[in-house]
Amino acid sequence: MNNRIYAAAGTLLALMALAFVANTAQAQDPTVVDSTHYTVEFENDQVRIVRIRYGPGEKSVMHEHPAGVVVNLTDGSVKFTFPDSTTVEQSSKAGEVVWAPAGKHLPESTHNEPFEVIIIELKGGQ
């Protein structure tokens, strides 16, 4: 009888740990934690294409992206804060296409106009 209780408790703990890991991983996805600014436009087993829209002064939450290609649809400027609290400010012009390595950041618009970009996130072997 005690073995069944221990087995059930172990199974329950394993399921709780799995749920925690799944929620933690999902919590990093910008389309989940900040659907106001991030929208999935297309997804398959190779790529995910996300549209990103910010108004002047709008700020996101800490999240991460896999490596990908960013296509700037409008001019924009953003301050990125990284997990170690360092910051980088970046400006972009409409039509620019740049490589974005995988990483975690918290973006904040420093632009006086709305801006929009597309990120093509690569899946697998990055």
Secondary structure, DSSP 8 states (H G I E B T S, - for coil): -HHHHHHHHHHHHHHHHHHHHHHHHHHT-HHHH-TTTEEEEEE-SSEEEEEEEE-TT-B--SEEE-SEEEEESS-EEEEEE-TTS-EEEEEE-TT-EEEE-SEEEEEEE--SS-EEEEEEEE-S--
